[in-house]
Amino acid sequence: MEHRRSNIEVIADILRLGEAGKTEIMYSGNMSYFQLQKYLGFMLKLGLIEKITMGNPKITYRVTSKGLNLLRSIDGILGILELREEE
């Protein structure tokens, strides 16, 4: 059965990258540019990632400590849910 990722799973996938540029995030997350913009804006607003200017025009996005805490929580919940599905 094909599984469509939830918004939380997509956010966790982006946070797992640690630090990456838009292209890497878009391809590793298998998302469109529109989706990428939506998620990056949302995550920046919540302080889960930060925008780092590495030069002109090089920009990367780095997970913050708040983002790492959220990722640990998401991974814990997903782990519990996977165990429940097996029972």
Backbone as CSV, one residue per row, in Angstrom:
resi,resn,N_x,N_y,N_z,CA_x,CA_y,CA_z,C_x,C_y,C_z
1,MET,0.841,-1.182,0.000,0.000,0.000,0.000,0.888,1.247,0.000
2,GLU,0.576,2.184,-0.881,1.342,3.425,-0.968,0.971,4.340,0.184
3,HIS,1.979,4.942,0.777,1.784,5.795,1.945,2.082,7.240,1.581
4,ARG,1.130,8.114,1.784,1.335,9.544,1.572,1.809,10.158,2.887
5,ARG,2.893,10.907,2.812,3.460,11.496,4.023,2.573,12.606,4.574
6,SER,2.512,12.670,5.888,1.787,13.749,6.547,2.675,14.988,6.584
7,ASN,2.071,16.123,6.903,2.845,17.361,7.046,3.931,17.205,8.106
8,ILE,3.616,16.499,9.174,4.589,16.305,10.246,5.772,15.479,9.757
9,GLU,5.508,14.459,8.942,6.597,13.642,8.402,7.480,14.453,7.455
10,VAL,6.872,15.330,6.667,7.649,16.183,5.756,8.531,17.137,6.567
11,ILE,7.974,17.735,7.598,8.746,18.631,8.462,9.908,17.875,9.103
12,ALA,9.646,16.676,9.586,10.707,15.871,10.199,11.796,15.547,9.177
13,ASP,11.407,15.231,7.947,12.394,14.934,6.905,13.290,16.141,6.629
14,ILE,12.704,17.327,6.624,13.486,18.555,6.406,14.432,18.785,7.587
15,LEU,13.938,18.598,8.804,14.770,18.794,9.986,15.924,17.794,10.032
16,ARG,15.707,16.586,9.545,16.757,15.558,9.556,17.947,15.932,8.676
17,LEU,17.737,16.799,7.705,18.839,17.209,6.831,19.900,18.010,7.583
18,GLY,19.512,18.663,8.664,20.465,19.448,9.446,20.733,20.802,8.832
19,GLU,21.422,20.801,7.705,21.704,22.044,6.983,21.737,21.735,5.501
20,ALA,20.991,22.517,4.718,20.912,22.264,3.276,20.364,23.486,2.560
21,GLY,20.612,23.529,1.270,20.053,24.576,0.423,18.683,24.166,-0.088
22,LYS,18.015,25.098,-0.745,16.661,24.835,-1.236,16.597,23.634,-2.174
23,THR,17.538,23.545,-3.095,17.502,22.459,-4.076,17.622,21.106,-3.392
24,GLU,18.559,20.975,-2.466,18.734,19.709,-1.751,17.489,19.353,-0.939
25,ILE,16.903,20.331,-0.275,15.690,20.090,0.515,14.560,19.643,-0.397
26,MET,14.400,20.331,-1.514,13.314,20.030,-2.451,13.439,18.612,-3.004
27,TYR,14.638,18.236,-3.439,14.822,16.908,-4.029,14.785,15.799,-2.985
28,SER,15.409,16.011,-1.847,15.407,14.955,-0.830,14.014,14.772,-0.233
29,GLY,13.237,15.849,-0.198,11.877,15.774,0.313,10.854,15.413,-0.729
30,ASN,11.299,15.289,-1.986,10.408,14.947,-3.097,9.182,15.859,-3.122
31,MET,9.440,17.176,-3.199,8.347,18.142,-3.185,8.535,19.180,-4.275
32,SER,7.462,19.858,-4.586,7.514,20.919,-5.587,8.110,22.183,-4.971
33,TYR,8.464,23.142,-5.835,9.010,24.405,-5.347,7.970,25.139,-4.501
34,PHE,6.706,25.070,-4.906,5.627,25.710,-4.144,5.534,25.104,-2.739
35,GLN,5.589,23.779,-2.645,5.542,23.114,-1.342,6.755,23.498,-0.498
36,LEU,7.915,23.532,-1.133,9.144,23.906,-0.439,9.004,25.289,0.187
37,GLN,8.531,26.257,-0.579,8.360,27.622,-0.079,7.415,27.655,1.115
38,LYS,6.335,26.888,1.025,5.336,26.839,2.096,5.966,26.289,3.385
39,TYR,6.660,25.165,3.279,7.265,24.557,4.465,8.382,25.419,5.047
40,LEU,9.252,25.962,4.206,10.342,26.797,4.710,9.799,28.028,5.435
41,GLY,8.805,28.676,4.847,8.200,29.852,5.483,7.606,29.520,6.839
42,PHE,6.887,28.413,6.899,6.258,27.965,8.139,7.311,27.655,9.207
43,MET,8.348,26.921,8.800,9.374,26.507,9.748,10.250,27.672,10.210
44,LEU,10.507,28.634,9.322,11.244,29.837,9.712,10.448,30.643,10.728
45,LYS,9.156,30.781,10.468,8.275,31.558,11.341,8.234,30.970,12.755
46,LEU,8.269,29.634,12.854,8.224,28.969,14.157,9.599,28.855,14.814
47,GLY,10.652,29.223,14.083,11.994,29.146,14.640,12.568,27.734,14.653
48,LEU,12.050,26.854,13.781,12.548,25.478,13.707,13.816,25.386,12.866
49,ILE,13.963,26.327,11.928,15.152,26.430,11.090,15.550,27.891,11.027
50,GLU,16.779,28.131,10.623,17.237,29.501,10.420,17.862,29.609,9.038
51,LYS,17.751,30.792,8.475,18.291,31.064,7.142,19.705,31.606,7.308
52,ILE,20.671,30.952,6.650,22.074,31.342,6.757,22.564,31.795,5.387
53,THR,23.085,33.019,5.316,23.648,33.525,4.066,25.132,33.183,4.043
54,MET,25.509,32.349,3.075,26.888,31.862,2.977,27.700,32.669,1.965
55,GLY,27.087,33.598,1.318,27.716,34.395,0.273,26.633,34.812,-0.703
56,ASN,27.020,35.449,-1.779,26.027,35.893,-2.744,26.035,34.937,-3.929
57,PRO,25.016,34.227,-4.245,23.663,34.160,-3.668,23.447,32.934,-2.794
58,LYS,24.496,32.321,-2.268,24.398,31.052,-1.532,23.675,31.232,-0.195
59,ILE,22.529,30.555,-0.064,21.744,30.571,1.168,21.450,29.128,1.562
60,THR,21.637,28.821,2.834,21.274,27.507,3.334,20.323,27.667,4.508
61,TYR,19.712,26.567,4.864,18.781,26.536,5.992,19.307,25.524,6.992
62,ARG,19.383,25.935,8.258,19.959,25.097,9.313,18.931,24.887,10.414
63,VAL,18.873,23.663,10.901,17.951,23.341,11.988,18.425,24.026,13.272
64,THR,17.487,24.532,14.055,17.789,25.193,15.323,17.629,24.183,16.467
65,SER,17.986,24.584,17.661,17.800,23.697,18.817,16.317,23.402,19.028
66,LYS,15.470,24.378,18.768,14.020,24.164,18.860,13.585,23.115,17.833
67,GLY,14.160,23.178,16.638,13.856,22.202,15.605,14.320,20.807,15.978
68,LEU,15.506,20.719,16.595,16.015,19.409,17.043,15.122,18.804,18.125
69,ASN,14.647,19.645,19.038,13.731,19.163,20.078,12.443,18.637,19.456
70,LEU,11.919,19.362,18.485,10.705,18.906,17.806,10.957,17.591,17.080
71,LEU,12.096,17.476,16.406,12.423,16.252,15.681,12.488,15.050,16.628
72,ARG,13.085,15.216,17.787,13.137,14.126,18.776,11.725,13.715,19.187
73,SER,10.863,14.691,19.396,9.478,14.395,19.784,8.733,13.675,18.667
74,ILE,8.888,14.155,17.448,8.226,13.516,16.302,8.708,12.083,16.144
75,ASP,10.016,11.870,16.209,10.564,10.521,16.068,10.037,9.590,17.163
76,GLY,9.916,10.119,18.379,9.373,9.321,19.475,7.934,8.922,19.226
77,ILE,7.134,9.872,18.788,5.716,9.596,18.512,5.578,8.621,17.342
78,LEU,6.334,8.841,16.265,6.260,7.937,15.119,6.703,6.527,15.506
79,GLY,7.694,6.431,16.373,8.135,5.123,16.848,7.044,4.405,17.620
80,ILE,6.357,5.121,18.471,5.256,4.535,19.243,4.127,4.107,18.305
81,LEU,3.792,4.946,17.346,2.714,4.621,16.416,3.051,3.407,15.560
82,GLU,4.298,3.257,15.160,4.702,2.097,14.371,4.582,0.827,15.204
83,LEU,4.919,0.897,16.490,4.786,-0.261,17.359,3.316,-0.639,17.513
84,ARG,2.450,0.346,17.596,1.009,0.097,17.744,0.430,-0.593,16.503
85,GLU,0.918,-0.222,15.318,0.416,-0.819,14.072,0.749,-2.292,13.993
86,GLU,1.887,-2.716,14.588,2.318,-4.106,14.538,1.509,-4.996,15.458
87,GLU,0.923,-4.428,16.513,0.187,-5.231,17.506,-1.114,-5.746,16.961
